[in-house]
Amino acid sequence: MFSRMAWAGEVTPQKQVVWRMAAPPGTEFHSLQPIGLDRVLLLQNDPVPTVMIVDSKSGAYKHK
């Protein structure tokens, strides 16, 4: 798992994309941290920084 400012995602050792999320226009992703086996804590940096919990299996927001 990693963040690249414009997007965050997870790639397997076989280079298969598990999930990928693009940062909304005018924002950046600066940090992420796995939580267990199926969730990711993701920090979105914008005028009002947002902490999100994302389902790593589907890429859907769990909490924002």
PDBQT receptor file of N, H, CA, C and O in Angstrom, charges set to zero:
ATOM      1  N   MET A   1       0.836  -1.169   0.000  1.00  0.00    +0.000 N 
ATOM      2  CA  MET A   1       0.000   0.000   0.000  1.00  0.00    +0.000 C 
ATOM      3  C   MET A   1       0.884   1.235   0.000  1.00  0.00    +0.000 C 
ATOM      4  O   MET A   1       1.937   1.270   0.636  1.00  0.00    +0.000 OA
ATOM      5  N   PHE A   2       0.434   2.242  -0.723  1.00  0.00    +0.000 N 
ATOM      6  H   PHE A   2      -0.422   2.214  -1.240  1.00  0.00    +0.000 HD
ATOM      7  CA  PHE A   2       1.204   3.479  -0.747  1.00  0.00    +0.000 C 
ATOM      8  C   PHE A   2       0.349   4.634  -1.247  1.00  0.00    +0.000 C 
ATOM      9  O   PHE A   2      -0.688   4.437  -1.881  1.00  0.00    +0.000 OA
ATOM     10  N   SER A   3       0.805   5.834  -0.948  1.00  0.00    +0.000 N 
ATOM     11  H   SER A   3       1.647   5.994  -0.433  1.00  0.00    +0.000 HD
ATOM     12  CA  SER A   3       0.151   7.031  -1.472  1.00  0.00    +0.000 C 
ATOM     13  C   SER A   3       1.151   7.768  -2.357  1.00  0.00    +0.000 C 
ATOM     14  O   SER A   3       2.354   7.765  -2.094  1.00  0.00    +0.000 OA
ATOM     15  N   ARG A   4       0.636   8.394  -3.405  1.00  0.00    +0.000 N 
ATOM     16  H   ARG A   4      -0.341   8.396  -3.619  1.00  0.00    +0.000 HD
ATOM     17  CA  ARG A   4       1.479   9.089  -4.386  1.00  0.00    +0.000 C 
ATOM     18  C   ARG A   4       1.004  10.517  -4.609  1.00  0.00    +0.000 C 
ATOM     19  O   ARG A   4       1.094  11.019  -5.729  1.00  0.00    +0.000 OA
ATOM     20  N   MET A   5       0.507  11.179  -3.586  1.00  0.00    +0.000 N 
ATOM     21  H   MET A   5       0.434  10.771  -2.676  1.00  0.00    +0.000 HD
ATOM     22  CA  MET A   5      -0.053  12.529  -3.636  1.00  0.00    +0.000 C 
ATOM     23  C   MET A   5      -1.347  12.560  -4.459  1.00  0.00    +0.000 C 
ATOM     24  O   MET A   5      -2.394  12.908  -3.914  1.00  0.00    +0.000 OA
ATOM     25  N   ALA A   6      -1.314  12.213  -5.733  1.00  0.00    +0.000 N 
ATOM     26  H   ALA A   6      -0.464  11.930  -6.177  1.00  0.00    +0.000 HD
ATOM     27  CA  ALA A   6      -2.504  12.269  -6.574  1.00  0.00    +0.000 C 
ATOM     28  C   ALA A   6      -3.397  11.043  -6.404  1.00  0.00    +0.000 C 
ATOM     29  O   ALA A   6      -4.570  11.083  -6.775  1.00  0.00    +0.000 OA
ATOM     30  N   TRP A   7      -2.864   9.961  -5.852  1.00  0.00    +0.000 N 
ATOM     31  H   TRP A   7      -1.911   9.929  -5.550  1.00  0.00    +0.000 HD
ATOM     32  CA  TRP A   7      -3.664   8.770  -5.643  1.00  0.00    +0.000 C 
ATOM     33  C   TRP A   7      -3.049   7.886  -4.562  1.00  0.00    +0.000 C 
ATOM     34  O   TRP A   7      -1.889   8.053  -4.188  1.00  0.00    +0.000 OA
ATOM     35  N   ALA A   8      -3.840   6.954  -4.075  1.00  0.00    +0.000 N 
ATOM     36  H   ALA A   8      -4.783   6.818  -4.379  1.00  0.00    +0.000 HD
ATOM     37  CA  ALA A   8      -3.383   5.955  -3.108  1.00  0.00    +0.000 C 
ATOM     38  C   ALA A   8      -3.878   4.607  -3.597  1.00  0.00    +0.000 C 
ATOM     39  O   ALA A   8      -4.880   4.527  -4.307  1.00  0.00    +0.000 OA
ATOM     40  N   GLY A   9      -3.183   3.557  -3.221  1.00  0.00    +0.000 N 
ATOM     41  H   GLY A   9      -2.369   3.622  -2.644  1.00  0.00    +0.000 HD
ATOM     42  CA  GLY A   9      -3.616   2.242  -3.670  1.00  0.00    +0.000 C 
ATOM     43  C   GLY A   9      -2.801   1.122  -3.072  1.00  0.00    +0.000 C 
ATOM     44  O   GLY A   9      -1.922   1.325  -2.236  1.00  0.00    +0.000 OA
ATOM     45  N   GLU A  10      -3.131  -0.077  -3.539  1.00  0.00    +0.000 N 
ATOM     46  H   GLU A  10      -3.846  -0.242  -4.219  1.00  0.00    +0.000 HD
ATOM     47  CA  GLU A  10      -2.430  -1.282  -3.098  1.00  0.00    +0.000 C 
ATOM     48  C   GLU A  10      -2.133  -2.129  -4.322  1.00  0.00    +0.000 C 
ATOM     49  O   GLU A  10      -2.991  -2.308  -5.186  1.00  0.00    +0.000 OA
ATOM     50  N   VAL A  11      -0.913  -2.652  -4.393  1.00  0.00    +0.000 N 
ATOM     51  H   VAL A  11      -0.216  -2.507  -3.691  1.00  0.00    +0.000 HD
ATOM     52  CA  VAL A  11      -0.481  -3.494  -5.495  1.00  0.00    +0.000 C 
ATOM     53  C   VAL A  11       0.144  -4.756  -4.903  1.00  0.00    +0.000 C 
ATOM     54  O   VAL A  11       0.909  -4.679  -3.942  1.00  0.00    +0.000 OA
ATOM     55  N   THR A  12      -0.178  -5.915  -5.475  1.00  0.00    +0.000 N 
ATOM     56  H   THR A  12      -0.799  -5.978  -6.256  1.00  0.00    +0.000 HD
ATOM     57  CA  THR A  12       0.382  -7.182  -4.998  1.00  0.00    +0.000 C 
ATOM     58  C   THR A  12       1.812  -7.345  -5.506  1.00  0.00    +0.000 C 
ATOM     59  O   THR A  12       2.233  -6.613  -6.402  1.00  0.00    +0.000 OA
ATOM     60  N   PRO A  13       2.567  -8.295  -4.946  1.00  0.00    +0.000 N 
ATOM     61  CA  PRO A  13       3.915  -8.560  -5.460  1.00  0.00    +0.000 C 
ATOM     62  C   PRO A  13       3.906  -8.968  -6.946  1.00  0.00    +0.000 C 
ATOM     63  O   PRO A  13       4.913  -8.813  -7.637  1.00  0.00    +0.000 OA
ATOM     64  N   GLN A  14       2.772  -9.488  -7.433  1.00  0.00    +0.000 N 
ATOM     65  H   GLN A  14       1.954  -9.614  -6.872  1.00  0.00    +0.000 HD
ATOM     66  CA  GLN A  14       2.648  -9.865  -8.847  1.00  0.00    +0.000 C 
ATOM     67  C   GLN A  14       2.198  -8.683  -9.711  1.00  0.00    +0.000 C 
ATOM     68  O   GLN A  14       1.867  -8.852 -10.884  1.00  0.00    +0.000 OA
ATOM     69  N   LYS A  15       2.190  -7.479  -9.114  1.00  0.00    +0.000 N 
ATOM     70  H   LYS A  15       2.459  -7.341  -8.160  1.00  0.00    +0.000 HD
ATOM     71  CA  LYS A  15       1.844  -6.225  -9.791  1.00  0.00    +0.000 C 
ATOM     72  C   LYS A  15       0.374  -6.138 -10.203  1.00  0.00    +0.000 C 
ATOM     73  O   LYS A  15       0.040  -5.486 -11.193  1.00  0.00    +0.000 OA
ATOM     74  N   GLN A  16      -0.498  -6.795  -9.444  1.00  0.00    +0.000 N 
ATOM     75  H   GLN A  16      -0.227  -7.325  -8.641  1.00  0.00    +0.000 HD
ATOM     76  CA  GLN A  16      -1.941  -6.692  -9.646  1.00  0.00    +0.000 C 
ATOM     77  C   GLN A  16      -2.461  -5.562  -8.766  1.00  0.00    +0.000 C 
ATOM     78  O   GLN A  16      -2.146  -5.517  -7.576  1.00  0.00    +0.000 OA
ATOM     79  N   VAL A  17      -3.248  -4.654  -9.323  1.00  0.00    +0.000 N 
ATOM     80  H   VAL A  17      -3.504  -4.691 -10.289  1.00  0.00    +0.000 HD
ATOM     81  CA  VAL A  17      -3.827  -3.556  -8.545  1.00  0.00    +0.000 C 
ATOM     82  C   VAL A  17      -5.011  -4.110  -7.755  1.00  0.00    +0.000 C 
ATOM     83  O   VAL A  17      -5.972  -4.613  -8.337  1.00  0.00    +0.000 OA
ATOM     84  N   VAL A  18      -4.938  -4.017  -6.432  1.00  0.00    +0.000 N 
ATOM     85  H   VAL A  18      -4.157  -3.608  -5.959  1.00  0.00    +0.000 HD
ATOM     86  CA  VAL A  18      -6.022  -4.464  -5.563  1.00  0.00    +0.000 C 
ATOM     87  C   VAL A  18      -7.069  -3.363  -5.484  1.00  0.00    +0.000 C 
ATOM     88  O   VAL A  18      -8.259  -3.626  -5.662  1.00  0.00    +0.000 OA
ATOM     89  N   TRP A  19      -6.649  -2.151  -5.224  1.00  0.00    +0.000 N 
ATOM     90  H   TRP A  19      -5.683  -1.937  -5.080  1.00  0.00    +0.000 HD
ATOM     91  CA  TRP A  19      -7.526  -0.990  -5.231  1.00  0.00    +0.000 C 
ATOM     92  C   TRP A  19      -6.703   0.255  -5.494  1.00  0.00    +0.000 C 
ATOM     93  O   TRP A  19      -5.500   0.293  -5.237  1.00  0.00    +0.000 OA
ATOM     94  N   ARG A  20      -7.374   1.270  -6.011  1.00  0.00    +0.000 N 
ATOM     95  H   ARG A  20      -8.351   1.239  -6.220  1.00  0.00    +0.000 HD
ATOM     96  CA  ARG A  20      -6.720   2.547  -6.298  1.00  0.00    +0.000 C 
ATOM     97  C   ARG A  20      -7.767   3.646  -6.157  1.00  0.00    +0.000 C 
ATOM     98  O   ARG A  20      -8.885   3.515  -6.656  1.00  0.00    +0.000 OA
ATOM     99  N   MET A  21      -7.403   4.719  -5.479  1.00  0.00    +0.000 N 
ATOM    100  H   MET A  21      -6.495   4.825  -5.073  1.00  0.00    +0.000 HD
ATOM    101  CA  MET A  21      -8.322   5.832  -5.256  1.00  0.00    +0.000 C 
ATOM    102  C   MET A  21      -7.618   7.124  -5.646  1.00  0.00    +0.000 C 
ATOM    103  O   MET A  21      -6.534   7.423  -5.143  1.00  0.00    +0.000 OA
ATOM    104  N   ALA A  22      -8.229   7.887  -6.537  1.00  0.00    +0.000 N 
ATOM    105  H   ALA A  22      -9.110   7.645  -6.945  1.00  0.00    +0.000 HD
ATOM    106  CA  ALA A  22      -7.671   9.169  -6.952  1.00  0.00    +0.000 C 
ATOM    107  C   ALA A  22      -8.076  10.255  -5.958  1.00  0.00    +0.000 C 
ATOM    108  O   ALA A  22      -9.207  10.274  -5.471  1.00  0.00    +0.000 OA
ATOM    109  N   ALA A  23      -7.151  11.148  -5.665  1.00  0.00    +0.000 N 
ATOM    110  H   ALA A  23      -6.232  11.133  -6.060  1.00  0.00    +0.000 HD
ATOM    111  CA  ALA A  23      -7.454  12.291  -4.794  1.00  0.00    +0.000 C 
ATOM    112  C   ALA A  23      -8.340  13.262  -5.569  1.00  0.00    +0.000 C 
ATOM    113  O   ALA A  23      -8.109  13.494  -6.755  1.00  0.00    +0.000 OA
ATOM    114  N   PRO A  24      -9.351  13.832  -4.914  1.00  0.00    +0.000 N 
ATOM    115  CA  PRO A  24     -10.197  14.819  -5.597  1.00  0.00    +0.000 C 
ATOM    116  C   PRO A  24      -9.359  16.019  -6.066  1.00  0.00    +0.000 C 
ATOM    117  O   PRO A  24      -8.304  16.292  -5.493  1.00  0.00    +0.000 OA
ATOM    118  N   PRO A  25      -9.812  16.730  -7.093  1.00  0.00    +0.000 N 
ATOM    119  CA  PRO A  25      -9.076  17.897  -7.577  1.00  0.00    +0.000 C 
ATOM    120  C   PRO A  25      -8.794  18.897  -6.448  1.00  0.00    +0.000 C 
ATOM    121  O   PRO A  25      -9.672  19.200  -5.641  1.00  0.00    +0.000 OA
ATOM    122  N   GLY A  26      -7.570  19.396  -6.406  1.00  0.00    +0.000 N 
ATOM    123  H   GLY A  26      -6.856  19.150  -7.062  1.00  0.00    +0.000 HD
ATOM    124  CA  GLY A  26      -7.170  20.368  -5.396  1.00  0.00    +0.000 C 
ATOM    125  C   GLY A  26      -6.776  19.764  -4.059  1.00  0.00    +0.000 C 
ATOM    126  O   GLY A  26      -6.523  20.492  -3.100  1.00  0.00    +0.000 OA
ATOM    127  N   THR A  27      -6.722  18.427  -3.987  1.00  0.00    +0.000 N 
ATOM    128  H   THR A  27      -6.928  17.835  -4.766  1.00  0.00    +0.000 HD
ATOM    129  CA  THR A  27      -6.330  17.748  -2.750  1.00  0.00    +0.000 C 
ATOM    130  C   THR A  27      -5.179  16.792  -3.034  1.00  0.00    +0.000 C 
ATOM    131  O   THR A  27      -4.837  16.546  -4.190  1.00  0.00    +0.000 OA
ATOM    132  N   GLU A  28      -4.590  16.259  -1.977  1.00  0.00    +0.000 N 
ATOM    133  H   GLU A  28      -4.868  16.459  -1.038  1.00  0.00    +0.000 HD
ATOM    134  CA  GLU A  28      -3.510  15.278  -2.097  1.00  0.00    +0.000 C 
ATOM    135  C   GLU A  28      -3.644  14.255  -0.983  1.00  0.00    +0.000 C 
ATOM    136  O   GLU A  28      -4.150  14.558   0.097  1.00  0.00    +0.000 OA
ATOM    137  N   PHE A  29      -3.185  13.038  -1.255  1.00  0.00    +0.000 N 
ATOM    138  H   PHE A  29      -2.773  12.791  -2.132  1.00  0.00    +0.000 HD
ATOM    139  CA  PHE A  29      -3.071  12.016  -0.220  1.00  0.00    +0.000 C 
ATOM    140  C   PHE A  29      -1.622  12.010   0.247  1.00  0.00    +0.000 C 
ATOM    141  O   PHE A  29      -0.710  11.862  -0.566  1.00  0.00    +0.000 OA
ATOM    142  N   HIS A  30      -1.404  12.168   1.542  1.00  0.00    +0.000 N 
ATOM    143  H   HIS A  30      -2.145  12.288   2.202  1.00  0.00    +0.000 HD
ATOM    144  CA  HIS A  30      -0.038  12.231   2.049  1.00  0.00    +0.000 C 
ATOM    145  C   HIS A  30       0.369  11.051   2.905  1.00  0.00    +0.000 C 
ATOM    146  O   HIS A  30       1.561  10.812   3.095  1.00  0.00    +0.000 OA
ATOM    147  N   SER A  31      -0.592  10.309   3.426  1.00  0.00    +0.000 N 
ATOM    148  H   SER A  31      -1.561  10.503   3.271  1.00  0.00    +0.000 HD
ATOM    149  CA  SER A  31      -0.224   9.233   4.328  1.00  0.00    +0.000 C 
ATOM    150  C   SER A  31      -1.337   8.205   4.376  1.00  0.00    +0.000 C 
ATOM    151  O   SER A  31      -2.517   8.538   4.266  1.00  0.00    +0.000 OA
ATOM    152  N   LEU A  32      -0.943   6.948   4.541  1.00  0.00    +0.000 N 
ATOM    153  H   LEU A  32       0.016   6.678   4.630  1.00  0.00    +0.000 HD
ATOM    154  CA  LEU A  32      -1.922   5.900   4.794  1.00  0.00    +0.000 C 
ATOM    155  C   LEU A  32      -1.311   4.868   5.716  1.00  0.00    +0.000 C 
ATOM    156  O   LEU A  32      -0.090   4.743   5.808  1.00  0.00    +0.000 OA
ATOM    157  N   GLN A  33      -2.165   4.135   6.391  1.00  0.00    +0.000 N 
ATOM    158  H   GLN A  33      -3.157   4.237   6.316  1.00  0.00    +0.000 HD
ATOM    159  CA  GLN A  33      -1.733   3.115   7.337  1.00  0.00    +0.000 C 
ATOM    160  C   GLN A  33      -2.746   1.981   7.318  1.00  0.00    +0.000 C 
ATOM    161  O   GLN A  33      -3.932   2.218   7.548  1.00  0.00    +0.000 OA
ATOM    162  N   PRO A  34      -2.304   0.742   7.047  1.00  0.00    +0.000 N 
ATOM    163  CA  PRO A  34      -3.238  -0.384   7.119  1.00  0.00    +0.000 C 
ATOM    164  C   PRO A  34      -3.779  -0.547   8.541  1.00  0.00    +0.000 C 
ATOM    165  O   PRO A  34      -3.055  -0.354   9.518  1.00  0.00    +0.000 OA
ATOM    166  N   ILE A  35      -5.055  -0.903   8.640  1.00  0.00    +0.000 N 
ATOM    167  H   ILE A  35      -5.643  -1.060   7.847  1.00  0.00    +0.000 HD
ATOM    168  CA  ILE A  35      -5.697  -1.208   9.917  1.00  0.00    +0.000 C 
ATOM    169  C   ILE A  35      -6.253  -2.619   9.777  1.00  0.00    +0.000 C 
ATOM    170  O   ILE A  35      -7.275  -2.819   9.120  1.00  0.00    +0.000 OA
ATOM    171  N   GLY A  36      -5.603  -3.579  10.375  1.00  0.00    +0.000 N 
ATOM    172  H   GLY A  36      -4.773  -3.417  10.909  1.00  0.00    +0.000 HD
ATOM    173  CA  GLY A  36      -6.041  -4.968  10.221  1.00  0.00    +0.000 C 
ATOM    174  C   GLY A  36      -5.825  -5.442   8.795  1.00  0.00    +0.000 C 
ATOM    175  O   GLY A  36      -4.909  -4.988   8.110  1.00  0.00    +0.000 OA
ATOM    176  N   LEU A  37      -6.683  -6.366   8.350  1.00  0.00    +0.000 N 
ATOM    177  H   LEU A  37      -7.427  -6.735   8.906  1.00  0.00    +0.000 HD
ATOM    178  CA  LEU A  37      -6.524  -6.952   7.019  1.00  0.00    +0.000 C 
ATOM    179  C   LEU A  37      -7.430  -6.325   5.965  1.00  0.00    +0.000 C 
ATOM    180  O   LEU A  37      -7.244  -6.574   4.773  1.00  0.00    +0.000 OA
ATOM    181  N   ASP A  38      -8.408  -5.517   6.379  1.00  0.00    +0.000 N 
ATOM    182  H   ASP A  38      -8.558  -5.315   7.346  1.00  0.00    +0.000 HD
ATOM    183  CA  ASP A  38      -9.373  -5.049   5.394  1.00  0.00    +0.000 C 
ATOM    184  C   ASP A  38      -9.688  -3.560   5.446  1.00  0.00    +0.000 C 
ATOM    185  O   ASP A  38     -10.632  -3.113   4.796  1.00  0.00    +0.000 OA
ATOM    186  N   ARG A  39      -8.919  -2.785   6.203  1.00  0.00    +0.000 N 
ATOM    187  H   ARG A  39      -8.152  -3.149   6.731  1.00  0.00    +0.000 HD
ATOM    188  CA  ARG A  39      -9.175  -1.353   6.275  1.00  0.00    +0.000 C 
ATOM    189  C   ARG A  39      -7.873  -0.571   6.179  1.00  0.00    +0.000 C 
ATOM    190  O   ARG A  39      -6.803  -1.067   6.530  1.00  0.00    +0.000 OA
ATOM    191  N   VAL A  40      -7.988   0.668   5.696  1.00  0.00    +0.000 N 
ATOM    192  H   VAL A  40      -8.858   1.072   5.411  1.00  0.00    +0.000 HD
ATOM    193  CA  VAL A  40      -6.837   1.552   5.554  1.00  0.00    +0.000 C 
ATOM    194  C   VAL A  40      -7.229   2.932   6.086  1.00  0.00    +0.000 C 
ATOM    195  O   VAL A  40      -8.278   3.470   5.733  1.00  0.00    +0.000 OA
ATOM    196  N   LEU A  41      -6.377   3.491   6.931  1.00  0.00    +0.000 N 
ATOM    197  H   LEU A  41      -5.524   3.055   7.217  1.00  0.00    +0.000 HD
ATOM    198  CA  LEU A  41      -6.537   4.863   7.395  1.00  0.00    +0.000 C 
ATOM    199  C   LEU A  41      -5.812   5.743   6.387  1.00  0.00    +0.000 C 
ATOM    200  O   LEU A  41      -4.627   5.537   6.123  1.00  0.00    +0.000 OA
ATOM    201  N   LEU A  42      -6.513   6.724   5.819  1.00  0.00    +0.000 N 
ATOM    202  H   LEU A  42      -7.475   6.892   6.033  1.00  0.00    +0.000 HD
ATOM    203  CA  LEU A  42      -5.973   7.550   4.741  1.00  0.00    +0.000 C 
ATOM    204  C   LEU A  42      -6.168   9.017   5.087  1.00  0.00    +0.000 C 
ATOM    205  O   LEU A  42      -7.261   9.426   5.481  1.00  0.00    +0.000 OA
ATOM    206  N   LEU A  43      -5.107   9.814   4.940  1.00  0.00    +0.000 N 
ATOM    207  H   LEU A  43      -4.219   9.482   4.621  1.00  0.00    +0.000 HD
ATOM    208  CA  LEU A  43      -5.163  11.245   5.215  1.00  0.00    +0.000 C 
ATOM    209  C   LEU A  43      -5.212  12.002   3.897  1.00  0.00    +0.000 C 
ATOM    210  O   LEU A  43      -4.314  11.891   3.063  1.00  0.00    +0.000 OA
ATOM    211  N   GLN A  44      -6.291  12.781   3.726  1.00  0.00    +0.000 N 
ATOM    212  H   GLN A  44      -7.020  12.871   4.404  1.00  0.00    +0.000 HD
ATOM    213  CA  GLN A  44      -6.446  13.625   2.541  1.00  0.00    +0.000 C 
ATOM    214  C   GLN A  44      -6.143  15.055   2.943  1.00  0.00    +0.000 C 
ATOM    215  O   GLN A  44      -6.804  15.607   3.823  1.00  0.00    +0.000 OA
ATOM    216  N   ASN A  45      -5.154  15.659   2.310  1.00  0.00    +0.000 N 
ATOM    217  H   ASN A  45      -4.617  15.211   1.595  1.00  0.00    +0.000 HD
ATOM    218  CA  ASN A  45      -4.732  17.011   2.635  1.00  0.00    +0.000 C 
ATOM    219  C   ASN A  45      -5.411  17.987   1.678  1.00  0.00    +0.000 C 
ATOM    220  O   ASN A  45      -5.226  17.913   0.463  1.00  0.00    +0.000 OA
ATOM    221  N   ASP A  46      -6.186  18.889   2.233  1.00  0.00    +0.000 N 
ATOM    222  H   ASP A  46      -6.335  18.949   3.220  1.00  0.00    +0.000 HD
ATOM    223  CA  ASP A  46      -6.833  19.961   1.486  1.00  0.00    +0.000 C 
ATOM    224  C   ASP A  46      -7.045  21.108   2.466  1.00  0.00    +0.000 C 
ATOM    225  O   ASP A  46      -6.521  21.037   3.578  1.00  0.00    +0.000 OA
ATOM    226  N   PRO A  47      -7.780  22.162   2.119  1.00  0.00    +0.000 N 
ATOM    227  CA  PRO A  47      -7.950  23.262   3.083  1.00  0.00    +0.000 C 
ATOM    228  C   PRO A  47      -8.464  22.799   4.444  1.00  0.00    +0.000 C 
ATOM    229  O   PRO A  47      -8.089  23.363   5.472  1.00  0.00    +0.000 OA
ATOM    230  N   VAL A  48      -9.318  21.780   4.457  1.00  0.00    +0.000 N 
ATOM    231  H   VAL A  48      -9.622  21.322   3.622  1.00  0.00    +0.000 HD
ATOM    232  CA  VAL A  48      -9.757  21.160   5.703  1.00  0.00    +0.000 C 
ATOM    233  C   VAL A  48      -9.334  19.690   5.630  1.00  0.00    +0.000 C 
ATOM    234  O   VAL A  48     -10.044  18.885   5.027  1.00  0.00    +0.000 OA
ATOM    235  N   PRO A  49      -8.183  19.315   6.235  1.00  0.00    +0.000 N 
ATOM    236  CA  PRO A  49      -7.704  17.931   6.144  1.00  0.00    +0.000 C 
ATOM    237  C   PRO A  49      -8.761  16.935   6.613  1.00  0.00    +0.000 C 
ATOM    238  O   PRO A  49      -9.509  17.196   7.556  1.00  0.00    +0.000 OA
ATOM    239  N   THR A  50      -8.806  15.795   5.940  1.00  0.00    +0.000 N 
ATOM    240  H   THR A  50      -8.199  15.583   5.175  1.00  0.00    +0.000 HD
ATOM    241  CA  THR A  50      -9.802  14.774   6.219  1.00  0.00    +0.000 C 
ATOM    242  C   THR A  50      -9.107  13.444   6.483  1.00  0.00    +0.000 C 
ATOM    243  O   THR A  50      -8.193  13.055   5.756  1.00  0.00    +0.000 OA
ATOM    244  N   VAL A  51      -9.546  12.756   7.521  1.00  0.00    +0.000 N 
ATOM    245  H   VAL A  51     -10.289  13.071   8.112  1.00  0.00    +0.000 HD
ATOM    246  CA  VAL A  51      -9.076  11.403   7.807  1.00  0.00    +0.000 C 
ATOM    247  C   VAL A  51     -10.186  10.459   7.388  1.00  0.00    +0.000 C 
ATOM    248  O   VAL A  51     -11.339  10.632   7.784  1.00  0.00    +0.000 OA
ATOM    249  N   MET A  52      -9.839   9.456   6.584  1.00  0.00    +0.000 N 
ATOM    250  H   MET A  52      -8.903   9.315   6.263  1.00  0.00    +0.000 HD
ATOM    251  CA  MET A  52     -10.830   8.510   6.081  1.00  0.00    +0.000 C 
ATOM    252  C   MET A  52     -10.420   7.094   6.438  1.00  0.00    +0.000 C 
ATOM    253  O   MET A  52      -9.232   6.794   6.562  1.00  0.00    +0.000 OA
ATOM    254  N   ILE A  53     -11.399   6.234   6.600  1.00  0.00    +0.000 N 
ATOM    255  H   ILE A  53     -12.363   6.478   6.498  1.00  0.00    +0.000 HD
ATOM    256  CA  ILE A  53     -11.146   4.798   6.710  1.00  0.00    +0.000 C 
ATOM    257  C   ILE A  53     -11.750   4.185   5.458  1.00  0.00    +0.000 C 
ATOM    258  O   ILE A  53     -12.934   4.363   5.173  1.00  0.00    +0.000 OA
ATOM    259  N   VAL A  54     -10.922   3.461   4.713  1.00  0.00    +0.000 N 
ATOM    260  H   VAL A  54      -9.959   3.317   4.944  1.00  0.00    +0.000 HD
ATOM    261  CA  VAL A  54     -11.315   2.902   3.426  1.00  0.00    +0.000 C 
ATOM    262  C   VAL A  54     -11.304   1.378   3.524  1.00  0.00    +0.000 C 
ATOM    263  O   VAL A  54     -10.400   0.797   4.125  1.00  0.00    +0.000 OA
ATOM    264  N   ASP A  55     -12.306   0.736   2.935  1.00  0.00    +0.000 N 
ATOM    265  H   ASP A  55     -13.040   1.208   2.447  1.00  0.00    +0.000 HD
ATOM    266  CA  ASP A  55     -12.341  -0.727   2.834  1.00  0.00    +0.000 C 
ATOM    267  C   ASP A  55     -11.333  -1.129   1.758  1.00  0.00    +0.000 C 
ATOM    268  O   ASP A  55     -11.530  -0.816   0.583  1.00  0.00    +0.000 OA
ATOM    269  N   SER A  56     -10.277  -1.806   2.134  1.00  0.00    +0.000 N 
ATOM    270  H   SER A  56     -10.116  -2.061   3.088  1.00  0.00    +0.000 HD
ATOM    271  CA  SER A  56      -9.212  -2.125   1.175  1.00  0.00    +0.000 C 
ATOM    272  C   SER A  56      -9.614  -3.213   0.192  1.00  0.00    +0.000 C 
ATOM    273  O   SER A  56      -8.943  -3.385  -0.825  1.00  0.00    +0.000 OA
ATOM    274  N   LYS A  57     -10.674  -3.948   0.454  1.00  0.00    +0.000 N 
ATOM    275  H   LYS A  57     -11.219  -3.808   1.280  1.00  0.00    +0.000 HD
ATOM    276  CA  LYS A  57     -11.138  -4.970  -0.493  1.00  0.00    +0.000 C 
ATOM    277  C   LYS A  57     -11.886  -4.336  -1.666  1.00  0.00    +0.000 C 
ATOM    278  O   LYS A  57     -11.748  -4.774  -2.807  1.00  0.00    +0.000 OA
ATOM    279  N   SER A  58     -12.684  -3.295  -1.375  1.00  0.00    +0.000 N 
ATOM    280  H   SER A  58     -12.796  -2.938  -0.447  1.00  0.00    +0.000 HD
ATOM    281  CA  SER A  58     -13.498  -2.684  -2.425  1.00  0.00    +0.000 C 
ATOM    282  C   SER A  58     -13.064  -1.269  -2.791  1.00  0.00    +0.000 C 
ATOM    283  O   SER A  58     -13.419  -0.775  -3.861  1.00  0.00    +0.000 OA
ATOM    284  N   GLY A  59     -12.301  -0.608  -1.919  1.00  0.00    +0.000 N 
ATOM    285  H   GLY A  59     -12.013  -1.009  -1.050  1.00  0.00    +0.000 HD
ATOM    286  CA  GLY A  59     -11.900   0.776  -2.158  1.00  0.00    +0.000 C 
ATOM    287  C   GLY A  59     -12.979   1.778  -1.754  1.00  0.00    +0.000 C 
ATOM    288  O   GLY A  59     -12.849   2.972  -2.023  1.00  0.00    +0.000 OA
ATOM    289  N   ALA A  60     -14.046   1.296  -1.107  1.00  0.00    +0.000 N 
ATOM    290  H   ALA A  60     -14.152   0.326  -0.888  1.00  0.00    +0.000 HD
ATOM    291  CA  ALA A  60     -15.147   2.176  -0.692  1.00  0.00    +0.000 C 
ATOM    292  C   ALA A  60     -14.853   2.813   0.655  1.00  0.00    +0.000 C 
ATOM    293  O   ALA A  60     -14.188   2.222   1.507  1.00  0.00    +0.000 OA
ATOM    294  N   TYR A  61     -15.364   4.041   0.838  1.00  0.00    +0.000 N 
ATOM    295  H   TYR A  61     -15.904   4.521   0.146  1.00  0.00    +0.000 HD
ATOM    296  CA  TYR A  61     -15.239   4.713   2.136  1.00  0.00    +0.000 C 
ATOM    297  C   TYR A  61     -16.044   3.961   3.175  1.00  0.00    +0.000 C 
ATOM    298  O   TYR A  61     -17.181   3.562   2.921  1.00  0.00    +0.000 OA
ATOM    299  N   LYS A  62     -15.460   3.768   4.341  1.00  0.00    +0.000 N 
ATOM    300  H   LYS A  62     -14.536   4.091   4.547  1.00  0.00    +0.000 HD
ATOM    301  CA  LYS A  62     -16.217   3.236   5.465  1.00  0.00    +0.000 C 
ATOM    302  C   LYS A  62     -16.624   4.379   6.372  1.00  0.00    +0.000 C 
ATOM    303  O   LYS A  62     -17.759   4.429   6.845  1.00  0.00    +0.000 OA
ATOM    304  N   HIS A  63     -15.698   5.303   6.618  1.00  0.00    +0.000 N 
ATOM    305  H   HIS A  63     -14.776   5.263   6.234  1.00  0.00    +0.000 HD
ATOM    306  CA  HIS A  63     -15.958   6.466   7.459  1.00  0.00    +0.000 C 
ATOM    307  C   HIS A  63     -15.205   7.634   6.868  1.00  0.00    +0.000 C 
ATOM    308  O   HIS A  63     -14.154   7.468   6.250  1.00  0.00    +0.000 OA
ATOM    309  N   LYS A  64     -15.756   8.820   7.065  1.00  0.00    +0.000 N 
ATOM    310  H   LYS A  64     -16.610   8.955   7.567  1.00  0.00    +0.000 HD
ATOM    311  CA  LYS A  64     -15.086  10.008   6.577  1.00  0.00    +0.000 C 
ATOM    312  C   LYS A  64     -15.208  11.091   7.611  1.00  0.00    +0.000 C 
ATOM    313  O   LYS A  64     -14.709  12.198   7.408  1.00  0.00    +0.000 OA
TER     314      LYS A  64
